[in-house]
Amino acid sequence: MVNKLNKFQTEIVIEDKVISSKSPTYIIAEAGVNHNGDMVLAKRLVDVACEAGADAVKFQLFDPDELILPDVEKAPYQKTAKAHVSQYDMLKELQISKHQCLELKDYCFEKGITFLATPFDFKSLDELRELGIAALKISSTDTTNVGFLIEVAKSKVPIILSTGMCFGDEVALALDALSAYTRDVILLHCTSAYPFPESEANLNNIKQFTEQYGIITGYSDHSEGIGVSPYAVAAGAKVIEKHFTLDKNMTGPDHKASLEPQELIKFVQEIQRVDNILGSHRKNVSLCELENRKAMQKCLVAKRDIFKGQLICDDDIVAKRTGGKGVPAIYFTDIVGTRACSDFAKNELIRLS
């Protein structure tokens, strides 16, 4: 289904999962670089994501020579891990190859979980497309990289775009660039600090994105612990992404801001709990309410004696609890102005002819 105002899809399919305003929240367990370049750890991360019940597990593919200049300083949150090592050298240690990505993709298939990845450069993008990836997640670092976004959009697979570190007009420009080539875009609100004060979560952006662009929205969560993601779901996020690790004490830039296995299980359960609490998009009487409705809702009875053929006025009938018997009080205005079909004694249930 395409939103006529902005040309973005309001229903997107990633492998066997439909994502829309009425679907369960799509949960991406972000392994990122928390494998530390070790395939044994990478596969264990896949296992953990499966055990937690996530819909997808996501890795990162990059070539440091394509991504960064050798002398670029680390981001502040990266400096806690191997402070003496440059960002370039750190990325070299965390790099995985196209062949390893294929191995992980195949392993994910065996385990029954969707393999996703973020490309950080054109070479990595080409490699992921060659692997036949189900969707591409684009990091906040490339939301303003218009040339890259255009090439990503030509991939003809769903795109999940994060918006951390971006101004609103930059998000608009990014979506303009993508919309010329694709309609399959999911927009994630994000605060790119690891972690960040909850006062800077700004979850109202989720609703704002939905209303402004008519697009499927989600949340890339860098808050501490289970954090604000459940509230993001309540705010309208249909995709949630969260970093996880095998052990927060491992060496690496993202471990400390990630969930450990048991936390990831609780995280998924909490998201699913919120989905369950949000429930239906249609207002109906819940099963648990039926008996209470019968006992508590009011029906119409005669307020005083009414005679057959008498024109019924609003002072002739009143609503009382009747145990669910009779004409519901919501039809009060339909009864007033009609003529009584028979005699009614005071407190007698009103009947229709």
NUNU-440496 format. One record per atom (N, C-alpha, C): x, y, z. Coordinates in steps of 0.2 Angstrom, whole numbers, plus 5000, padded with zeros to 4 digits. Each point is the difference from the previous one (the first is absolute). Layout:
// residues N
XYZ/...
END
This chain:
// residues 353
500449945000/499650065000/500450065000/499950054996/500450064999/499650065003/500450045004/499750065002/500050054994/499450034998/500050044995/500350075001/500150025006/500350075001/500849994999/500349955002/500750005000/500349944996/499649964998/500349944996/500449955003/499950005007/500449955004/499549945001/500249945000/499649945002/499750015007/499449985002/499849995006/500049935003/500249964995/500149925002/500649984996/500549975004/500649984997/500149935003/500349954995/500149935002/500849995000/500249985005/500749985001/500049925001/500249974995/500049925000/499349985001/499849975006/499349975001/499650055005/500350065002/499750045004/499750064997/499350025002/499750064997/500150055006/500250064997/500150065005/499550054998/499550025004/499550054999/499850035007/499650054999/499750035006/499649955005/499849954997/499649955004/500449935001/500650004998/500449945001/500350005007/500249945003/500450005006/500750044998/500350025006/500650044999/500649954997/500350024995/500649974997/500650015004/500349955003/500650015005/500649984997/500550054999/500749984997/500550005006/500349945001/500550005005/500750024996/500250055002/500650034997/500749975003/500349954996/500649985002/500650044999/499950044994/500550054998/500749975000/500450035004/500749984999/500249965007/499549985004/500149975006/500349935000/500149974994/500349944999/500850015000/500250065000/500850015001/500449974994/499649994994/500449974995/500149935000/499649965005/500149935001/499349974998/500149954995/499449974997/499649965005/500449975005/499749965005/499550045004/500350065002/499650045004/499450034996/500150014994/499550034995/499449955000/500149934999/499549955000/499749995007/500450015005/499650005007/499550065000/500250064998/499550055000/499449994996/500149964995/499449984996/499549955004/500449965004/499649955004/499650045005/500450055003/499750045006/499350044997/500150034994/499550034997/499449964999/500149944998/499549954999/499649985006/500449985005/499849985007/499550065003/500250064998/499650065003/499450014997/499949974993/499450014997/500050064995/500650034998/500050054996/499849984993/499850054996/499849994993/500649994995/500550045002/500650014996/500650015004/500649984998/500650025003/500550044995/500350055002/500350054995/500750005002/500450004994/500850015001/500250064996/500650025000/500250064996/500649984995/500050024994/500549994995/500350064998/500750005000/500350064999/500849984998/500250054996/500849994998/500350075003/500449995005/500350075003/500350044995/500349974994/500350044995/499550044996/499449985000/499550034996/499650055005/500049995006/499650035005/500350065003/500750005002/500250055004/500850024999/500250065001/500750024999/500449975006/500649984999/500449975005/500150045007/499950065000/500250045006/499450035003/499449984998/499450025003/499949985008/499950055004/499949985007/499449965002/500049965005/499449965002/499550045002/499449985000/499450035003/500149995007/499750055004/500150005007/499849935004/499549974997/499849935004/500449954998/500450004994/500549954998/500650005004/500250065003/500650015004/500149955006/499549985002/500049955006/500449944999/499949984993/500349934998/500750014996/500549985003/500750004997/500150084998/500050045005/500150074999/500650024995/500549965000/500650014997/500049994992/499549964999/499949974993/499650054996/500250024994/499650054996/499349974997/499650044998/499349984998/500149954994/500550024995/500149964994/500249935002/500550005005/500349935002/499549965004/499550045004/499549965003/499549974995/499850044995/499649974995/500349944996/500650004999/500449954997/499949935004/500050015007/500049945004/499349975000/499550054999/499349985000/499749984993/500450014995/499749984993/499949934999/499449994996/499949934998/499950004992/500249954997/500050004993/499349984997/500050014993/499449984996/499849925001/500649975000/499949925001/499749995007/500350035005/499749995007/499350025000/499850064997/499350025000/499549944997/500349974995/499649954996/499949945005/500649995004/499949945005/499550025005/500050065002/499550025006/499350004997/499950024994/499450004997/499749934999/500449954998/499849935000/499949975007/500450025004/499949985007/499350035003/499850064998/499450035002/499449964997/500149984994/499549964996/499949945004/500549965002/499949945004/499750015006/500150065003/499750015007/499350035000/499850024994/499350034999/499950075002/500650044999/499950075002/500350044994/499850064999/500250044994/500650035001/500549994995/500650035000/500050074997/500250055004/500050074997/500750035002/500250054996/500650035001/500050084997/500550035003/500050074998/500750014996/499950034994/500650014996/500350075002/500650015001/500350075001/500350034995/500149974994/500350034994/499849964994/500250034994/499749974994/500249934999/500649985001/500349944999/499649955004/499850015007/499649965004/499350004998/499850054997/499350004997/499949954995/500550004995/500049964994/500149935003/500449985005/500149935002/499349985003/499750045004/499349985003/499549994995/500050044995/499549994994/500149934997/500749984999/500249944997/499749945004/500050015006/499849955005/499249995000/499750044997/499250005000/499750015006/500250065004/499850015006/499250025000/499749995005/499250015001/499950075000/500450045004/499950075001/500650035002/500150074999/500650035001/499950055006/500450005005/499950055006/500650054998/499850075000/500450054999/500150045007/500750005002/500150035006/499950085000/499950035006/499950075000/500650044997/500649975000/500650034997/500050014993/499549974996/499950014993/499350034998/499750025005/499350044998/500150064996/500650035001/500150064997/500549994994/500149944998/500549984995/499549984994/499850054996/499550004995/500249954994/500650014998/500349964995/499949935001/500249985007/500049935002/499249985000/499650045003/499349985000/499749994994/500150044995/499849984993/500249934997/500649995002/500249934997/499749945004/499950025007/499649955004/499349994998/499750054998/499350004997/499949964994/500649994996/499949974994/500149925001/500149985006/500049935002/499449965000/499450045000/499449974999/499849955006/500250015006/499849965006/499850065005/499649985005/499850045005/500650045003/500050065002/500550045003/499750025007/500549995005/499850025007/500550065001/499850065001/500450065001/500050035007/500650005003/500050045007/500250074999/499750045005/500150074999/500350045006/500549965003/500450035006/500450054997/500250055004/500450064999/499850044994/499350004998/499850034994/499550065002/500050054996/499450055001/499449984996/499450035001/499449984996/500150014993/500350064998/500050014993/500549954996/500549975004/500549954997/499649944999/499549985005/499649944999/499650014994/499750064999/499650014994/500349994994/500750034999/500449994994/500249934999/500149965005/500249934999/499449964997/499450025003/499449964997/499850024993/500250074999/499950024993/500449964995/500649995002/500549964996/499849934999/499849975005/499849935000/499349994996/499650055001/499349994997/500050004992/500550034997/500150004993/500149934997/500249955004/500249944998/499649945004/499850015006/499749955003/499450025005/499549965001/499550025005/500049965006/500549955000/500049955006/500550035005/499850055004/500550035005/499650005007/500449985005/499850005007/500550055003/499750055004/500450065003/500049995007/500649995003/500249995007/500250075003/499650025005/500250055005/500649975004/500550045001/500649985004/500350065003/500349995006/500550045004/500649975000/500550024996/500749974999/500550025006/499849985006/500550005005/500049945004/500549985004/500049935002/500249995007/499650015005/499350015000/499850075000/499450025001/499850075000/499550025005/499950065002/499550015006/499349994997/499649975004/499349994998/499750064997/500250065003/499650064998/500250024993/500549974997/500150014993/499849944995/499549965003/499849954995/499550034995/499650055002/499650044995/499649954996/499649965003/499649954997/499450034996/499950065001/499550034996/500150014993/500749994998/500250004993/499749944996/499949945004/499749954996/499350014997/499650035005/499350034997/500150054995/500550045001/500150064995/500249974993/500449955000/500249974994/499449974996/499649965004/499549974997/499550054997/499850055004/499650054997/500250044994/500750025001/500350044995/500149974993/500249935001/500249974994/499549944998/499649985004/499549944999/500449944999/500649995004/500449954999/500049955006/500249944999/500149955006/500650035004/499950015006/500550025004/500249955006/500650015002/500349965005/500550035005/500449975004/500450035004/500749965001/500550034999/500749975001/500250025007/500049955005/500150025007/500749995003/500350065002/500650005003/500050025008/499449995003/499950025007/500249945004/500150015006/500349955005/499549955002/500349934999/499549955002/499549994995/499449975003/499449994996/499850074997/500150055005/499950074998/499450034997/499950044995/499450034998/499749974994/500249944998/499749974994/499349985001/499849975006/499349995001/499550064999/500350065002/499650065000/500050024992/500549994997/500050014993/499549974996/499949935002/499549964997/499350035001/499950025006/499450045002/499950064996/500550034998/500050074997/499949994992/500049934998/499949994993/500549964996/500649995003/500549974997/499849924998/500249994994/499849934997/500649964999/500650035000/500649965000/500550035006/500349955004/500450025005/500749964999/500550045001/500749984999/500450015006/500349955003/500450005006/500649965000/500650035002/500649975000/500049945006/500449954998/500049955006/500749974999/500249965005/500749985001/500049935004/500549964999/500149945005/500250025007/500450065000/500250025007/500250074999/499750045005/500250075000/500750025001/500449955003/500650025002/500649984995/499749974994/500549994995/500350064997/500650004997/500350064997/499750014993/499850075000/499750024993/499650065002/499850044994/499750075001/499349995002/499649954999/499350005001/499749955005/500549965003/499849955005/499650035006/500350065003/499750035006/499350024999/499950034994/499350034999/499549954997/500249935001/499649954997/499649965005/499549964998/499749955005/500449945000/500049975006/500349935000/499449954999/500149934998/499549964998/499450005004/500049995007/499450005004/499650074999/500450055000/499750074999/499650004993/500349974995/499750004993/499349965000/500049955004/499449965001/499550045003/500250035005/499550055004/499850054996/500450034996/499950064995/499449974995/500149954997/499649974995/499349995003/500049975006/499449995004/499650065001/500450055002/499650065002/499750044994/500449994994/499750034994/499449964998/500049945001/499449964998/499450015005/500250025006/499550015005/499750074998/500350054998/499750064998/499649994994/500249964995/499649984994/499349985003/500149955005/499449975002/499550055004/500350045004/499650055003/499750054995/500450024995/499750054995/499449964996/500049944999/499449964998/499850024993/499350005000/499650014994/500050084997/499950014994/499950064997/499350024999/499649965002/499350015000/499749995007/499550055002/499750005006/499549955001/500149955004/499449955001/500049995007/499549965002/499949985007/500549945001/500450005005/500549955001/499649945003/500349944999/499749945003/499950005007/500550035003/500050015008/499550055002/499750044996/499550055002/499349974999/499949954997/499349984998/499649995006/500249965005/499549995006/499950075003/500650045001/499950075003/499550044996/500150004993/499550044996/499349985002/499949935000/499349985002/499750025006/500550005005/499850025007/499950085001/500550044996/500150075002/499650054995/500049984994/499750044995/499350015001/499750054998/499350025001/499549994994/499449985002/499549994995/499450055002/499550004995/499550055001/499449975004/499750035005/499449985003/499550065001/499449985001/499550065001/500250035007/500050074999/500150045006/499450015004/499449994997/499350005003/499649964995/499449995002/499549964996/499950034994/500049964994/499950024994/499549964997/499550034996/499549974997/500149994992/499749944998/500049984993/499850064996/500450024995/499850054995/500250075002/500350005006/500250075003/500750024996/500050064999/500650034997/500650005006/500549974999/500549995005/500550075000/500050035006/500450065001/500749985003/500450055000/500749985004/499949995007/499450035003/499949995007/499749935002/499849964995/499649945001/500549945000/500650014998/500449945001/500750025003/500349955003/500750015003/500449944999/500650015001/500549954999/500249975007/500049935001/500249975006/500349944999/500449975004/500349944999/499549945001/500049964995/499549954999/500249935000/500749995000/500349944999/500149984993/500050054996/500149994993/499449994996/499450005003/499349994997/499750074997/499749994995/499650064997/500450044995/499750064998/500350044995/500650045003/500650004997/500650045003/499850075000/500350035005/499950085001/500250044994/500549974996/500250044995/499550024995/499449965000/499550014995/499450055003/500250045005/499550045004/499750054995/500450034996/499750054995/499649974994/500149934999/499649974995/499349985003/499949995007/499449985003/499650075001/500350055002/499650065002/499750034993/499450015001/499650034994/499649944996/500149945002/499649954998/499449985004/499549964998/499449985004/500149945003/499849995006/500149945004/499649944997/500349944999/499749954997/499649965004/500050015007/499649975005/500050045006/499749985005/500050035007/500749985003/500350055004/500649995004/499950025007/500149965005/500050025006/500750035002/500050045006/500650035002/500649955001/500650014997/500549965000/500049944996/499549994996/499949954995/500550014994/500349954998/500450004994/499750034994/500350054997/499750024993/500149954995/499449984996/500149954995/499850044993/500349974995/499850034993/499549964997/499550034996/499549974997/500349954995/
END
